[in-house]
């Protein structure tokens, strides 16, 4: 072999080695993903999956970004996040308002974890006419929850005075004597439970079951990362299993994220149910679509959307929970 060919062979060998070195770490790297959420108790298994190393084990590098519910769709539209945890009717609203997202698994159902706190002299919903209620902005779960409860009692949001407050400040303001009522959720609803002199809880999701949360992802990201999306769903289910098998450790980890002890967290999480794979399969088989159909008229009435999504079936994909 001539000197020219030797040099060429050496160059090719070096180039191959360089390419192999570059590609090896890439293959070993975890898929990066940013998920928008809040400190709502129902989202805690995602925190557990992060802190307990479940995401990492499944090949994901997940950043859980705390973003108010009213702003999460803006982050999604700006591609600052790829996925988001939020309530089912919020997914409907985002799709209806031009921010497509596809629900891939259910997180939780509220069993008394969301509620309307009122002063002790309020006996019925009719007593709330003209009263000031602390509640999050339009497009959030508390706003929808309040609209739903009022609707079921022959009233609308126009019958009350809305004071825009996020769930934690709404509960804190109520307990300190501000406003006549507050729509909030756990762990902040327990602040009201612990201060009976300030007021009582008029109704919760035990009376009006309409708070259920799912994780959804941007359609382009889902199409490009089906394995990562599957790993995300699997990680959630594994976190739910950990809660079942080692509740003390799981509660400590999840509680720490919201500045609660494991014992405090266990008490607040008793008002909801995290949904395992079997529950997910049942939910996606029909209950999800029915709830979205029921939610659309209230979203329209409250002005959160101007028209219903063209196709509700396009707002979810059940393949990740099979």
KAMOFEN-V364433 format. One record per residue. RES is the residue in one letter. SS is DSSP state (@ for helix, = for strand, . for the rest). PSI is psi as a letter, one per 20 degrees, with the letter a starting at -180 (none if undefined). Layout:
RES,SS,PSI ; RES,SS,PSI
This chain:
X,.,p ; X,.,r ; X,@,h ; X,@,g ; X,@,h ; X,@,g ; X,@,g ; X,@,g ; X,@,g ; X,@,g ; X,@,g ; X,@,h ; X,@,g ; X,@,g ; X,@,g ; X,@,g ; X,@,g ; X,@,g ; X,@,g ; X,@,h ; X,@,h ; X,@,h ; X,@,h ; X,@,g ; X,@,h ; X,@,g ; X,@,h ; X,@,i ; X,.,q ; X,.,q ; X,=,p ; X,=,q ; X,=,p ; X,=,p ; X,=,p ; X,=,p ; X,=,a ; X,.,a ; X,.,j ; X,.,p ; X,@,h ; X,@,h ; X,@,i ; X,@,h ; X,@,h ; X,@,g ; X,@,g ; X,@,g ; X,@,h ; X,@,g ; X,@,h ; X,.,j ; X,.,j ; X,@,g ; X,@,g ; X,@,g ; X,@,h ; X,.,j ; X,.,k ; X,=,q ; X,=,n ; X,=,p ; X,=,o ; X,=,o ; X,=,p ; X,=,o ; X,.,p ; X,.,q ; X,@,h ; X,@,i ; X,@,i ; X,@,h ; X,@,h ; X,@,g ; X,@,h ; X,@,g ; X,@,h ; X,.,i ; X,.,k ; X,.,h ; X,.,q ; X,.,h ; X,=,r ; X,=,q ; X,=,p ; X,=,r ; X,=,q ; X,@,g ; X,@,h ; X,@,h ; X,@,g ; X,@,g ; X,@,g ; X,@,g ; X,@,g ; X,@,h ; X,.,j ; X,.,j ; X,.,n ; X,.,p ; X,.,q ; X,=,p ; X,=,p ; X,=,i ; X,=,q ; X,=,p ; X,=,g ; X,=,r ; X,=,p ; X,=,p ; X,.,m ; X,.,j ; X,.,i ; X,=,p ; X,=,r ; X,=,o ; X,=,p ; X,=,r ; X,.,q ; X,.,i ; X,.,i ; X,.,p ; X,.,h ; X,.,r ; X,@,h ; X,@,h ; X,@,i ; X,@,i ; X,.,p ; X,.,i ; X,.,q ; X,=,p ; X,=,p ; X,=,p ; X,=,q ; X,.,r ; X,.,r ; X,.,q ; X,.,j ; X,.,r ; X,@,g ; X,@,h ; X,@,g ; X,@,g ; X,@,g ; X,@,g ; X,@,g ; X,@,g ; X,@,g ; X,@,g ; X,@,g ; X,@,i ; X,.,k ; X,.,k ; X,.,r ; X,.,r ; X,@,h ; X,@,i ; X,@,i ; X,.,r ; X,=,o ; X,=,p ; X,=,o ; X,=,o ; X,.,p ; X,.,r ; X,@,g ; X,@,g ; X,@,h ; X,@,g ; X,@,g ; X,@,g ; X,@,g ; X,@,g ; X,@,h ; X,.,j ; X,.,j ; X,.,q ; X,.,r ; X,.,i ; X,=,r ; X,=,p ; X,=,o ; X,=,a ; X,=,r ; X,.,q ; X,.,j ; X,.,h ; X,@,h ; X,@,h ; X,@,h ; X,@,g ; X,@,h ; X,.,i ; X,.,m ; X,.,h ; X,.,h ; X,.,h ; X,.,a ; X,=,r ; X,=,o ; X,=,g ; X,=,q ; X,=,a ; X,.,i ; X,.,h ; X,.,h ; X,.,n ; X,.,n ; X,.,j ; X,.,o ; X,=,p ; X,=,q ; X,=,r ; X,=,p ; X,=,q ; X,=,q ; X,.,p ; X,@,g ; X,@,h ; X,@,g ; X,@,g ; X,@,h ; X,@,i ; X,.,l ; X,@,h ; X,@,h ; X,@,h ; X,@,g ; X,@,g ; X,@,h ; X,@,g ; X,@,g ; X,@,h ; X,@,g ; X,@,g ; X,@,h ; X,@,h ; X,@,g ; X,@,h ; X,@,h ; X,@,h ; X,@,h ; X,@,g ; X,@,h ; X,.,m ; X,@,h ; X,@,g ; X,@,g ; X,@,g ; X,@,h ; X,@,g ; X,@,g ; X,@,h ; X,@,g ; X,@,h ; X,@,h ; X,.,k ; X,.,l ; X,.,q ; X,.,r ; X,@,h ; X,@,g ; X,@,g ; X,@,g ; X,@,h ; X,@,g ; X,@,h ; X,@,i ; X,.,i ; X,.,j ; X,=,r ; X,=,p ; X,=,q ; X,.,o ; X,.,a ; X,@,g ; X,@,g ; X,@,h ; X,@,g ; X,@,h ; X,@,g ; X,@,g ; X,@,i ; X,@,i ; X,@,h ; X,@,h ; X,@,g ; X,@,g ; X,@,g ; X,@,g ; X,@,h ; X,@,h ; X,@,h ; X,@,h ; X,@,g ; X,@,h ; X,@,h ; X,@,h ; X,@,g ; X,@,h ; X,.,i ; X,.,j ; X,.,h ; X,.,q ; X,.,h ; X,.,q ; X,.,q ; X,.,q ; X,.,h ; X,.,o ; X,@,h ; X,@,h ; X,@,i ; X,@,j ; X,=,q ; X,.,o ; X,@,j ; X,@,h ; X,@,i ; X,@,j ; X,.,none
